[in-house]
Amino acid sequence: MTLDQITRGKSARISHVDWDKLAAAEGQRLRALGLDEGAQVSLAHRGVFGGSDPVAITVGRMTVAVRRAHAAAMHIEFD
């Protein structure tokens, strides 16, 4: 399962990130925000316009908005 498919309020761990699907600068930014293998995440909100973009992800004590395409590159496992 990928991070863009998680239901709101569920917690998961990022098990793998397909960095080849992302531009180098995007990958670097996501790593700087803590979105990397092993991170505990949960879905805070989904965008209301156009479906579900952006996706607000809680990582630790912060919430970050990422594009759905970025979340789709992150594979998750439930604890």
Secondary structure, DSSP 4 states (H G I P E B T S, - for coil): -BGGGPPTT-EEEEEEE-GGGS-HHHHHHHHHTT-STT-EEEEEEE-STTTT-SEEEEETTEEEEE-HHHHHTEEEE--
